[in-house]
Amino acid sequence: MSEYRINYTIERTTDGEVYEEIGFGSSGAWSDLGQCSHMVATDIDNGIWETEAGHPDPESVMRDMEREEAGL
C-alpha cells in the first residue's frame, strides 16, 4: 500500500517582489492525497506550522493577516 505526504513552505512578501520563507510543514503520511491536502489546509487555517530562527511565529502571521483583511 502506498503512502503520501505533502511538504510545504510558506513564503511572504511585503514589497510585492521579494518573497521570504516564514514557515514550513508536512501533512504527515496518509494513504491518499485528499487526506494529505486536508491536513495541510487544517494546519494553515489554524496557524500550525513550523518555524526557524528569524521566522515570525504563526500567531503573529495570523494577526497580521486579520489586520490586513480588516483594512488596518
Buried (B, 14 or more C-beta within 10 A) or exposed (E): EEEBEBEEEBEBEEEEEEEEEBBBBBBBEBEEEEBBBEBBEEBBEEBEBEBEEEBBEBEEBBEBEEEEEEEE
